[in-house]
Amino acid sequence: MVKNIKNLIRRKLPELIKKLLSRVYNKWNLRVVLDKNLVKDLAEYFNLSYEQTLCMLKVGTRLNKELWNILTPTTEEEIKRFYKIIPFYPFSLAWWHMSKGQRDFRDKILRISRGDVLDYGGGIGDLCLAFSKKGFNVTYADLQGKTSEFAKWFFKKRGYLNIPTLDVERDQEKIWGRIYDTIICIDTIEHIPHPEVILEKIAMHLKNNGKLVITALDFAGKEDHPMHLEINFDVEKLLNSFELFKSDIYDWLWIKNPKPR
């Protein structure tokens, strides 16, 4: 219903008004509200001052882009190596997650999730930490590298030693050896060379009536994010084949084997 109302409003509004509202909305959503404790944690881990850390937070995305353009990875192994060695991602992810839009988005995720949770592509681990604080049984999974190393340190620093931190290459049996109530895959699938393989695994390891939270399914490469890979197959058809159907409320929420509508 909410989605239909929003679509109706978009269709009725003049194009100029829609563009102006979109600019205001995007500016508001991208407004960053600093998590000072997270900034201090980054400063401690990377042995930087608070001011130096703020600077790195603001330029992290640009540095990611520049290193990608220097290395120009093309093969799957080259892409994996890029993510293993790059030291700037913890800063760009933290800055992005501190934006108002992402804060609101993550609050919604915490409200709609249930049961055992897998955060596939958990990044710096801040969402896993939020899940654990809420009492969820959450598993962190990501490619071994600078970002996942920070996440492990971050969990220990905050006193959450009960979060399994798994490597998506080395620990596949542990990750896919169980079924989950909720699987999170935020801003991850567009970085993976063969996303259809991961989507199939995710779908197969989600319980009936389980929830998949996933973003960037229709994301193509952009100038500021050359590491974002184009998804060139019918994602909805693939997920539907595993009885995963998009929610009527949120574009980023899929339900496994829902009741007939």
C-alpha atoms as an extended CHARMM CRD file, in Angstrom:
* protein
*
       261  EXT
         1         1  MET       CA              0.0000000000        0.0000000000        0.0000000000  PROA      1               0.0000000000
         2         2  VAL       CA              2.7520000000        2.4740000000        1.0150000000  PROA      2               0.0000000000
         3         3  LYS       CA              4.7570000000        1.6330000000       -2.0630000000  PROA      3               0.0000000000
         4         4  ASN       CA              1.6980000000        2.1160000000       -4.3180000000  PROA      4               0.0000000000
         5         5  ILE       CA              0.9910000000        5.5440000000       -2.7900000000  PROA      5               0.0000000000
         6         6  LYS       CA              4.6010000000        6.6250000000       -3.3560000000  PROA      6               0.0000000000
         7         7  ASN       CA              4.4490000000        5.4560000000       -6.9680000000  PROA      7               0.0000000000
         8         8  LEU       CA              1.1720000000        7.3330000000       -7.4760000000  PROA      8               0.0000000000
         9         9  ILE       CA              2.7100000000       10.5480000000       -6.1190000000  PROA      9               0.0000000000
        10        10  ARG       CA              5.7370000000       10.1420000000       -8.4100000000  PROA      10              0.0000000000
        11        11  ARG       CA              3.4930000000        9.7420000000      -11.4440000000  PROA      11              0.0000000000
        12        12  LYS       CA              1.2830000000       12.7270000000      -10.6150000000  PROA      12              0.0000000000
        13        13  LEU       CA              4.0000000000       15.2650000000       -9.8050000000  PROA      13              0.0000000000
        14        14  PRO       CA              5.4970000000       17.4230000000      -12.5890000000  PROA      14              0.0000000000
        15        15  GLU       CA              8.9970000000       16.3640000000      -13.6210000000  PROA      15              0.0000000000
        16        16  LEU       CA             10.6210000000       19.6000000000      -12.3810000000  PROA      16              0.0000000000
        17        17  ILE       CA              9.0340000000       19.2130000000       -8.9300000000  PROA      17              0.0000000000
        18        18  LYS       CA             10.1500000000       15.5800000000       -8.7440000000  PROA      18              0.0000000000
        19        19  LYS       CA             13.7420000000       16.5840000000       -9.5350000000  PROA      19              0.0000000000
        20        20  LEU       CA             13.7460000000       19.3240000000       -6.9020000000  PROA      20              0.0000000000
        21        21  LEU       CA             12.2550000000       17.0320000000       -4.2580000000  PROA      21              0.0000000000
        22        22  SER       CA             14.7460000000       14.3130000000       -5.1690000000  PROA      22              0.0000000000
        23        23  ARG       CA             17.6680000000       16.7050000000       -4.6620000000  PROA      23              0.0000000000
        24        24  VAL       CA             16.3430000000       17.8360000000       -1.2720000000  PROA      24              0.0000000000
        25        25  TYR       CA             15.6710000000       14.2430000000       -0.2310000000  PROA      25              0.0000000000
        26        26  ASN       CA             19.1260000000       13.0390000000       -1.2810000000  PROA      26              0.0000000000
        27        27  LYS       CA             20.8520000000       15.9610000000        0.4400000000  PROA      27              0.0000000000
        28        28  TRP       CA             18.9300000000       15.2470000000        3.6500000000  PROA      28              0.0000000000
        29        29  ASN       CA             19.6430000000       11.5080000000        3.4980000000  PROA      29              0.0000000000
        30        30  LEU       CA             23.3570000000       12.0300000000        2.8880000000  PROA      30              0.0000000000
        31        31  ARG       CA             23.7310000000       14.3330000000        5.8820000000  PROA      31              0.0000000000
        32        32  VAL       CA             26.2960000000       12.7110000000        8.1950000000  PROA      32              0.0000000000
        33        33  VAL       CA             25.7870000000       12.5640000000       11.9470000000  PROA      33              0.0000000000
        34        34  LEU       CA             29.0820000000       11.5470000000       13.5060000000  PROA      34              0.0000000000
        35        35  ASP       CA             29.2720000000        8.5060000000       15.7490000000  PROA      35              0.0000000000
        36        36  LYS       CA             32.1070000000        9.8530000000       17.8840000000  PROA      36              0.0000000000
        37        37  ASN       CA             32.7870000000        6.5060000000       19.5260000000  PROA      37              0.0000000000
        38        38  LEU       CA             33.1890000000        4.8370000000       16.1250000000  PROA      38              0.0000000000
        39        39  VAL       CA             35.5060000000        7.6500000000       15.0050000000  PROA      39              0.0000000000
        40        40  LYS       CA             37.5990000000        7.1010000000       18.1530000000  PROA      40              0.0000000000
        41        41  ASP       CA             37.7160000000        3.3490000000       17.4960000000  PROA      41              0.0000000000
        42        42  LEU       CA             38.9480000000        3.9170000000       13.9480000000  PROA      42              0.0000000000
        43        43  ALA       CA             41.5460000000        6.3770000000       15.2260000000  PROA      43              0.0000000000
        44        44  GLU       CA             42.7940000000        3.8670000000       17.7900000000  PROA      44              0.0000000000
        45        45  TYR       CA             42.9170000000        0.9450000000       15.3730000000  PROA      45              0.0000000000
        46        46  PHE       CA             44.7550000000        2.8610000000       12.6400000000  PROA      46              0.0000000000
        47        47  ASN       CA             46.8980000000        4.8360000000       15.1080000000  PROA      47              0.0000000000
        48        48  LEU       CA             45.6100000000        8.1990000000       13.9040000000  PROA      48              0.0000000000
        49        49  SER       CA             44.4980000000       11.3600000000       15.6580000000  PROA      49              0.0000000000
        50        50  TYR       CA             40.7870000000       12.1640000000       15.8060000000  PROA      50              0.0000000000
        51        51  GLU       CA             41.2720000000       14.9480000000       13.2390000000  PROA      51              0.0000000000
        52        52  GLN       CA             43.2470000000       12.6770000000       10.8980000000  PROA      52              0.0000000000
        53        53  THR       CA             40.4990000000       10.0730000000       11.1530000000  PROA      53              0.0000000000
        54        54  LEU       CA             37.8340000000       12.6260000000       10.2230000000  PROA      54              0.0000000000
        55        55  CYS       CA             39.8820000000       13.5080000000        7.1610000000  PROA      55              0.0000000000
        56        56  MET       CA             40.1770000000        9.8410000000        6.1670000000  PROA      56              0.0000000000
        57        57  LEU       CA             36.4330000000        9.3620000000        6.6240000000  PROA      57              0.0000000000
        58        58  LYS       CA             35.7390000000       12.1590000000        4.1640000000  PROA      58              0.0000000000
        59        59  VAL       CA             38.2030000000       11.0190000000        1.4850000000  PROA      59              0.0000000000
        60        60  GLY       CA             37.9300000000        7.2360000000        1.9040000000  PROA      60              0.0000000000
        61        61  THR       CA             35.5860000000        6.7250000000       -1.0510000000  PROA      61              0.0000000000
        62        62  ARG       CA             37.8130000000        8.7680000000       -3.3420000000  PROA      62              0.0000000000
        63        63  LEU       CA             40.8950000000        6.8210000000       -2.2470000000  PROA      63              0.0000000000
        64        64  ASN       CA             39.0810000000        3.5330000000       -2.9560000000  PROA      64              0.0000000000
        65        65  LYS       CA             38.3350000000        4.7860000000       -6.4520000000  PROA      65              0.0000000000
        66        66  GLU       CA             41.9000000000        5.9670000000       -7.0990000000  PROA      66              0.0000000000
        67        67  LEU       CA             43.4790000000        2.6850000000       -5.9720000000  PROA      67              0.0000000000
        68        68  TRP       CA             41.0440000000        0.7050000000       -8.1240000000  PROA      68              0.0000000000
        69        69  ASN       CA             41.9140000000        2.8460000000      -11.1460000000  PROA      69              0.0000000000
        70        70  ILE       CA             45.6330000000        2.3740000000      -10.4610000000  PROA      70              0.0000000000
        71        71  LEU       CA             45.4170000000       -1.4090000000      -10.0650000000  PROA      71              0.0000000000
        72        72  THR       CA             42.6420000000       -1.8750000000      -12.6890000000  PROA      72              0.0000000000
        73        73  PRO       CA             41.6690000000       -5.3780000000      -11.5150000000  PROA      73              0.0000000000
        74        74  THR       CA             39.7600000000       -7.4210000000      -14.0900000000  PROA      74              0.0000000000
        75        75  THR       CA             39.9580000000      -11.1000000000      -13.1170000000  PROA      75              0.0000000000
        76        76  GLU       CA             38.1520000000      -12.5440000000      -10.1120000000  PROA      76              0.0000000000
        77        77  GLU       CA             41.4330000000      -13.1120000000       -8.2950000000  PROA      77              0.0000000000
        78        78  GLU       CA             42.6060000000       -9.5490000000       -8.9630000000  PROA      78              0.0000000000
        79        79  ILE       CA             39.3080000000       -8.1800000000       -7.6290000000  PROA      79              0.0000000000
        80        80  LYS       CA             39.5500000000      -10.3020000000       -4.4840000000  PROA      80              0.0000000000
        81        81  ARG       CA             43.1350000000       -9.1410000000       -3.9590000000  PROA      81              0.0000000000
        82        82  PHE       CA             42.0200000000       -5.5180000000       -4.2150000000  PROA      82              0.0000000000
        83        83  TYR       CA             39.5650000000       -5.9770000000       -1.3370000000  PROA      83              0.0000000000
        84        84  LYS       CA             42.1140000000       -7.8950000000        0.7160000000  PROA      84              0.0000000000
        85        85  ILE       CA             44.8090000000       -5.2200000000        0.5820000000  PROA      85              0.0000000000
        86        86  ILE       CA             42.8770000000       -1.9250000000        0.4550000000  PROA      86              0.0000000000
        87        87  PRO       CA             43.0570000000       -0.0390000000        3.7840000000  PROA      87              0.0000000000
        88        88  PHE       CA             40.5270000000        2.7030000000        2.9740000000  PROA      88              0.0000000000
        89        89  TYR       CA             37.2510000000        0.7730000000        3.0330000000  PROA      89              0.0000000000
        90        90  PRO       CA             36.7210000000        0.9470000000        6.8190000000  PROA      90              0.0000000000
        91        91  PHE       CA             36.7040000000        4.7520000000        6.5160000000  PROA      91              0.0000000000
        92        92  SER       CA             34.3820000000        4.9690000000        3.4910000000  PROA      92              0.0000000000
        93        93  LEU       CA             31.9680000000        2.4280000000        4.9930000000  PROA      93              0.0000000000
        94        94  ALA       CA             31.8900000000        4.1600000000        8.3680000000  PROA      94              0.0000000000
        95        95  TRP       CA             31.2120000000        7.5390000000        6.7180000000  PROA      95              0.0000000000
        96        96  TRP       CA             28.4220000000        6.0540000000        4.5930000000  PROA      96              0.0000000000
        97        97  HSD       CA             26.8470000000        4.2700000000        7.5610000000  PROA      97              0.0000000000
        98        98  MET       CA             26.8170000000        7.5010000000        9.5750000000  PROA      98              0.0000000000
        99        99  SER       CA             24.6280000000        9.2410000000        6.9840000000  PROA      99              0.0000000000
       100       100  LYS       CA             21.0380000000        9.8770000000        8.0170000000  PROA      100             0.0000000000
       101       101  GLY       CA             19.5990000000        7.7240000000        5.2450000000  PROA      101             0.0000000000
       102       102  GLN       CA             21.7040000000        4.7200000000        6.2170000000  PROA      102             0.0000000000
       103       103  ARG       CA             20.9770000000        5.1760000000        9.9110000000  PROA      103             0.0000000000
       104       104  ASP       CA             17.2280000000        5.1510000000        9.2020000000  PROA      104             0.0000000000
       105       105  PHE       CA             17.6060000000        2.1880000000        6.8450000000  PROA      105             0.0000000000
       106       106  ARG       CA             19.4980000000        0.1330000000        9.4160000000  PROA      106             0.0000000000
       107       107  ASP       CA             16.9540000000        0.9370000000       12.1050000000  PROA      107             0.0000000000
       108       108  LYS       CA             14.2780000000       -0.5140000000        9.8110000000  PROA      108             0.0000000000
       109       109  ILE       CA             16.3660000000       -3.6390000000        9.2410000000  PROA      109             0.0000000000
       110       110  LEU       CA             16.7000000000       -4.2080000000       12.9750000000  PROA      110             0.0000000000
       111       111  ARG       CA             12.9390000000       -3.8630000000       13.3900000000  PROA      111             0.0000000000
       112       112  ILE       CA             11.9240000000       -6.3160000000       10.6460000000  PROA      112             0.0000000000
       113       113  SER       CA             14.6110000000       -8.9820000000       11.1820000000  PROA      113             0.0000000000
       114       114  ARG       CA             14.1320000000      -12.0800000000       13.3020000000  PROA      114             0.0000000000
       115       115  GLY       CA             15.8180000000      -15.2680000000       14.4890000000  PROA      115             0.0000000000
       116       116  ASP       CA             19.2980000000      -16.3490000000       13.4060000000  PROA      116             0.0000000000
       117       117  VAL       CA             20.9060000000      -13.6860000000       11.2030000000  PROA      117             0.0000000000
       118       118  LEU       CA             23.7010000000      -13.8930000000        8.6150000000  PROA      118             0.0000000000
       119       119  ASP       CA             25.3080000000      -10.5930000000        7.6090000000  PROA      119             0.0000000000
       120       120  TYR       CA             26.9300000000      -11.5530000000        4.2950000000  PROA      120             0.0000000000
       121       121  GLY       CA             29.3810000000       -8.8080000000        3.3950000000  PROA      121             0.0000000000
       122       122  GLY       CA             29.3890000000       -7.4680000000        6.9610000000  PROA      122             0.0000000000
       123       123  GLY       CA             32.0670000000       -4.8170000000        6.2890000000  PROA      123             0.0000000000
       124       124  ILE       CA             33.2460000000       -3.0330000000        9.4400000000  PROA      124             0.0000000000
       125       125  GLY       CA             30.7740000000       -5.0260000000       11.5500000000  PROA      125             0.0000000000
       126       126  ASP       CA             28.6960000000       -2.1320000000       12.9080000000  PROA      126             0.0000000000
       127       127  LEU       CA             25.3960000000       -3.7130000000       11.8490000000  PROA      127             0.0000000000
       128       128  CYS       CA             26.3940000000       -7.0670000000       13.3790000000  PROA      128             0.0000000000
       129       129  LEU       CA             27.1720000000       -5.2250000000       16.5890000000  PROA      129             0.0000000000
       130       130  ALA       CA             23.7290000000       -3.5870000000       16.5390000000  PROA      130             0.0000000000
       131       131  PHE       CA             22.1040000000       -6.9880000000       16.0100000000  PROA      131             0.0000000000
       132       132  SER       CA             24.0590000000       -8.4990000000       18.8790000000  PROA      132             0.0000000000
       133       133  LYS       CA             23.0780000000       -5.6270000000       21.1850000000  PROA      133             0.0000000000
       134       134  LYS       CA             19.4390000000       -6.3990000000       20.3710000000  PROA      134             0.0000000000
       135       135  GLY       CA             19.9320000000      -10.0330000000       21.3930000000  PROA      135             0.0000000000
       136       136  PHE       CA             20.0670000000      -11.5860000000       17.9100000000  PROA      136             0.0000000000
       137       137  ASN       CA             22.2430000000      -14.5990000000       17.1400000000  PROA      137             0.0000000000
       138       138  VAL       CA             24.2090000000      -12.9940000000       14.2990000000  PROA      138             0.0000000000
       139       139  THR       CA             27.0410000000      -14.3110000000       12.0990000000  PROA      139             0.0000000000
       140       140  TYR       CA             29.4850000000      -12.0030000000       10.3100000000  PROA      140             0.0000000000
       141       141  ALA       CA             30.8400000000      -13.0990000000        6.9030000000  PROA      141             0.0000000000
       142       142  ASP       CA             33.1330000000      -11.2010000000        4.5560000000  PROA      142             0.0000000000
       143       143  LEU       CA             36.2770000000      -11.5470000000        2.5010000000  PROA      143             0.0000000000
       144       144  GLN       CA             39.3960000000      -11.7650000000        4.6380000000  PROA      144             0.0000000000
       145       145  GLY       CA             41.2540000000       -8.4580000000        4.4700000000  PROA      145             0.0000000000
       146       146  LYS       CA             41.7900000000       -5.0880000000        6.1150000000  PROA      146             0.0000000000
       147       147  THR       CA             38.0620000000       -4.4680000000        6.6190000000  PROA      147             0.0000000000
       148       148  SER       CA             37.2980000000       -7.8260000000        8.2360000000  PROA      148             0.0000000000
       149       149  GLU       CA             40.3980000000       -7.4930000000       10.4210000000  PROA      149             0.0000000000
       150       150  PHE       CA             39.0250000000       -4.2160000000       11.7330000000  PROA      150             0.0000000000
       151       151  ALA       CA             35.6270000000       -5.8730000000       12.3500000000  PROA      151             0.0000000000
       152       152  LYS       CA             37.2210000000       -8.6040000000       14.4840000000  PROA      152             0.0000000000
       153       153  TRP       CA             39.1030000000       -5.9970000000       16.5050000000  PROA      153             0.0000000000
       154       154  PHE       CA             35.9480000000       -3.8730000000       16.7420000000  PROA      154             0.0000000000
       155       155  PHE       CA             33.8910000000       -6.7400000000       18.2120000000  PROA      155             0.0000000000
       156       156  LYS       CA             36.5990000000       -7.4730000000       20.7700000000  PROA      156             0.0000000000
       157       157  LYS       CA             37.0150000000       -3.7910000000       21.6630000000  PROA      157             0.0000000000
       158       158  ARG       CA             33.2880000000       -3.4070000000       22.2800000000  PROA      158             0.0000000000
       159       159  GLY       CA             33.1490000000       -6.6530000000       24.2760000000  PROA      159             0.0000000000
       160       160  TYR       CA             31.0930000000       -8.7430000000       21.8180000000  PROA      160             0.0000000000
       161       161  LEU       CA             33.1740000000      -11.9000000000       21.5240000000  PROA      161             0.0000000000
       162       162  ASN       CA             30.1310000000      -14.0460000000       20.6890000000  PROA      162             0.0000000000
       163       163  ILE       CA             29.8820000000      -12.9000000000       17.0440000000  PROA      163             0.0000000000
       164       164  PRO       CA             31.3470000000      -15.5360000000       14.6820000000  PROA      164             0.0000000000
       165       165  THR       CA             33.5600000000      -13.7870000000       12.1170000000  PROA      165             0.0000000000
       166       166  LEU       CA             33.8460000000      -15.9710000000        9.0330000000  PROA      166             0.0000000000
       167       167  ASP       CA             35.8510000000      -15.7050000000        5.8190000000  PROA      167             0.0000000000
       168       168  VAL       CA             33.6380000000      -16.1340000000        2.7320000000  PROA      168             0.0000000000
       169       169  GLU       CA             36.4200000000      -18.1160000000        1.0310000000  PROA      169             0.0000000000
       170       170  ARG       CA             37.8960000000      -20.2360000000        3.8020000000  PROA      170             0.0000000000
       171       171  ASP       CA             34.7880000000      -20.7800000000        5.9310000000  PROA      171             0.0000000000
       172       172  GLN       CA             32.1720000000      -21.6750000000        3.3100000000  PROA      172             0.0000000000
       173       173  GLU       CA             31.1740000000      -24.8770000000        5.1010000000  PROA      173             0.0000000000
       174       174  LYS       CA             30.5370000000      -22.9540000000        8.3130000000  PROA      174             0.0000000000
       175       175  ILE       CA             28.5980000000      -20.2010000000        6.5500000000  PROA      175             0.0000000000
       176       176  TRP       CA             26.4480000000      -22.4870000000        4.4000000000  PROA      176             0.0000000000
       177       177  GLY       CA             26.2440000000      -25.3770000000        6.8380000000  PROA      177             0.0000000000
       178       178  ARG       CA             23.0830000000      -23.9850000000        8.4030000000  PROA      178             0.0000000000
       179       179  ILE       CA             19.7830000000      -22.2860000000        7.5690000000  PROA      179             0.0000000000
       180       180  TYR       CA             19.0040000000      -18.6930000000        8.6140000000  PROA      180             0.0000000000
       181       181  ASP       CA             15.8510000000      -16.7860000000        9.5240000000  PROA      181             0.0000000000
       182       182  THR       CA             17.2530000000      -13.5270000000        8.1210000000  PROA      182             0.0000000000
       183       183  ILE       CA             20.0910000000      -12.9020000000        5.6700000000  PROA      183             0.0000000000
       184       184  ILE       CA             21.5280000000       -9.4110000000        5.1990000000  PROA      184             0.0000000000
       185       185  CYS       CA             23.4270000000       -8.5230000000        2.0160000000  PROA      185             0.0000000000
       186       186  ILE       CA             23.7800000000       -4.7410000000        1.9140000000  PROA      186             0.0000000000
       187       187  ASP       CA             25.9150000000       -2.9440000000       -0.6900000000  PROA      187             0.0000000000
       188       188  THR       CA             27.7320000000       -6.2170000000       -1.3590000000  PROA      188             0.0000000000
       189       189  ILE       CA             26.3350000000       -8.0630000000       -4.3500000000  PROA      189             0.0000000000
       190       190  GLU       CA             27.5440000000       -5.3800000000       -6.8080000000  PROA      190             0.0000000000
       191       191  HSD       CA             31.1470000000       -6.0870000000       -5.7470000000  PROA      191             0.0000000000
       192       192  ILE       CA             31.0080000000       -9.8290000000       -6.5100000000  PROA      192             0.0000000000
       193       193  PRO       CA             32.1930000000      -11.1110000000       -9.9400000000  PROA      193             0.0000000000
       194       194  HSD       CA             29.6120000000      -13.9530000000      -10.0480000000  PROA      194             0.0000000000
       195       195  PRO       CA             26.6460000000      -12.6910000000       -8.0070000000  PROA      195             0.0000000000
       196       196  GLU       CA             24.2680000000      -15.3760000000       -9.2740000000  PROA      196             0.0000000000
       197       197  VAL       CA             26.2690000000      -18.0300000000       -7.3870000000  PROA      197             0.0000000000
       198       198  ILE       CA             25.9620000000      -16.1630000000       -4.0860000000  PROA      198             0.0000000000
       199       199  LEU       CA             22.2990000000      -15.3400000000       -4.6530000000  PROA      199             0.0000000000
       200       200  GLU       CA             21.5450000000      -19.0340000000       -5.1570000000  PROA      200             0.0000000000
       201       201  LYS       CA             23.3820000000      -19.9600000000       -1.9560000000  PROA      201             0.0000000000
       202       202  ILE       CA             21.6020000000      -17.2340000000       -0.0170000000  PROA      202             0.0000000000
       203       203  ALA       CA             18.2060000000      -18.3640000000       -1.3060000000  PROA      203             0.0000000000
       204       204  MET       CA             18.8980000000      -22.0180000000       -0.5300000000  PROA      204             0.0000000000
       205       205  HSD       CA             19.9980000000      -21.2610000000        3.0360000000  PROA      205             0.0000000000
       206       206  LEU       CA             17.0280000000      -19.1620000000        4.0580000000  PROA      206             0.0000000000
       207       207  LYS       CA             14.2050000000      -20.7570000000        6.0470000000  PROA      207             0.0000000000
       208       208  ASN       CA             10.6490000000      -20.7770000000        4.7540000000  PROA      208             0.0000000000
       209       209  ASN       CA              9.1070000000      -17.3860000000        5.5170000000  PROA      209             0.0000000000
       210       210  GLY       CA             12.6370000000      -16.1360000000        6.1460000000  PROA      210             0.0000000000
       211       211  LYS       CA             13.6940000000      -12.6350000000        5.1530000000  PROA      211             0.0000000000
       212       212  LEU       CA             16.3800000000      -11.4700000000        2.7580000000  PROA      212             0.0000000000
       213       213  VAL       CA             17.5080000000       -7.8480000000        3.0210000000  PROA      213             0.0000000000
       214       214  ILE       CA             19.5050000000       -6.9990000000       -0.0820000000  PROA      214             0.0000000000
       215       215  THR       CA             20.4570000000       -3.8080000000       -1.9370000000  PROA      215             0.0000000000
       216       216  ALA       CA             22.1010000000       -2.7810000000       -5.2280000000  PROA      216             0.0000000000
       217       217  LEU       CA             20.5080000000       -5.5650000000       -7.2880000000  PROA      217             0.0000000000
       218       218  ASP       CA             20.0840000000       -3.2040000000      -10.2440000000  PROA      218             0.0000000000
       219       219  PHE       CA             23.2780000000       -1.2720000000       -9.6780000000  PROA      219             0.0000000000
       220       220  ALA       CA             25.5710000000       -0.5790000000      -12.6290000000  PROA      220             0.0000000000
       221       221  GLY       CA             29.0450000000        0.9280000000      -12.4240000000  PROA      221             0.0000000000
       222       222  LYS       CA             29.3530000000        4.6490000000      -11.7350000000  PROA      222             0.0000000000
       223       223  GLU       CA             32.2170000000        7.0400000000      -12.2230000000  PROA      223             0.0000000000
       224       224  ASP       CA             32.7180000000        7.4850000000       -8.4640000000  PROA      224             0.0000000000
       225       225  HSD       CA             32.4530000000        3.7340000000       -7.8060000000  PROA      225             0.0000000000
       226       226  PRO       CA             34.2980000000        1.9060000000      -10.6040000000  PROA      226             0.0000000000
       227       227  MET       CA             34.5130000000       -1.1950000000       -8.3990000000  PROA      227             0.0000000000
       228       228  HSD       CA             30.7280000000       -1.6560000000       -8.6670000000  PROA      228             0.0000000000
       229       229  LEU       CA             30.1020000000       -4.3870000000      -11.2290000000  PROA      229             0.0000000000
       230       230  GLU       CA             27.0770000000       -4.5250000000      -13.4870000000  PROA      230             0.0000000000
       231       231  ILE       CA             24.5280000000       -7.2850000000      -12.8170000000  PROA      231             0.0000000000
       232       232  ASN       CA             23.5260000000       -8.5200000000      -16.2620000000  PROA      232             0.0000000000
       233       233  PHE       CA             20.9200000000      -11.2100000000      -15.5310000000  PROA      233             0.0000000000
       234       234  ASP       CA             17.3150000000      -11.2540000000      -14.3420000000  PROA      234             0.0000000000
       235       235  VAL       CA             17.7170000000      -11.1470000000      -10.5650000000  PROA      235             0.0000000000
       236       236  GLU       CA             14.0100000000      -11.2680000000       -9.8030000000  PROA      236             0.0000000000
       237       237  LYS       CA             13.5240000000      -14.3290000000      -11.9950000000  PROA      237             0.0000000000
       238       238  LEU       CA             16.3950000000      -16.1080000000      -10.2410000000  PROA      238             0.0000000000
       239       239  LEU       CA             15.1330000000      -15.2930000000       -6.7420000000  PROA      239             0.0000000000
       240       240  ASN       CA             11.5510000000      -16.1910000000       -7.6830000000  PROA      240             0.0000000000
       241       241  SER       CA             12.7920000000      -19.5950000000       -8.8360000000  PROA      241             0.0000000000
       242       242  PHE       CA             13.8480000000      -20.1980000000       -5.2160000000  PROA      242             0.0000000000
       243       243  GLU       CA             10.4650000000      -19.0000000000       -3.9200000000  PROA      243             0.0000000000
       244       244  LEU       CA             11.8130000000      -15.6180000000       -2.8700000000  PROA      244             0.0000000000
       245       245  PHE       CA              9.4270000000      -12.7570000000       -3.6010000000  PROA      245             0.0000000000
       246       246  LYS       CA              9.8120000000       -9.0270000000       -3.1760000000  PROA      246             0.0000000000
       247       247  SER       CA              7.8850000000       -7.4000000000       -0.3420000000  PROA      247             0.0000000000
       248       248  ASP       CA              5.0790000000       -4.9700000000       -1.1600000000  PROA      248             0.0000000000
       249       249  ILE       CA              6.4440000000       -2.5790000000        1.4690000000  PROA      249             0.0000000000
       250       250  TYR       CA             10.2140000000       -2.3420000000        0.8260000000  PROA      250             0.0000000000
       251       251  ASP       CA             12.1390000000       -2.8440000000       -2.4320000000  PROA      251             0.0000000000
       252       252  TRP       CA             15.0700000000       -4.2340000000       -0.4530000000  PROA      252             0.0000000000
       253       253  LEU       CA             13.0830000000       -6.9160000000        1.4020000000  PROA      253             0.0000000000
       254       254  TRP       CA             12.3750000000      -10.3920000000       -0.0150000000  PROA      254             0.0000000000
       255       255  ILE       CA             10.3650000000      -13.1530000000        1.6610000000  PROA      255             0.0000000000
       256       256  LYS       CA             10.9910000000      -16.8920000000        1.2030000000  PROA      256             0.0000000000
       257       257  ASN       CA              7.8990000000      -18.8570000000        0.1750000000  PROA      257             0.0000000000
       258       258  PRO       CA              5.2640000000      -16.3610000000        1.3520000000  PROA      258             0.0000000000
       259       259  LYS       CA              1.6070000000      -17.1850000000        1.8070000000  PROA      259             0.0000000000
       260       260  PRO       CA             -0.5090000000      -16.8750000000       -1.3600000000  PROA      260             0.0000000000
       261       261  ARG       CA             -1.5940000000      -13.2930000000       -1.9730000000  PROA      261             0.0000000000
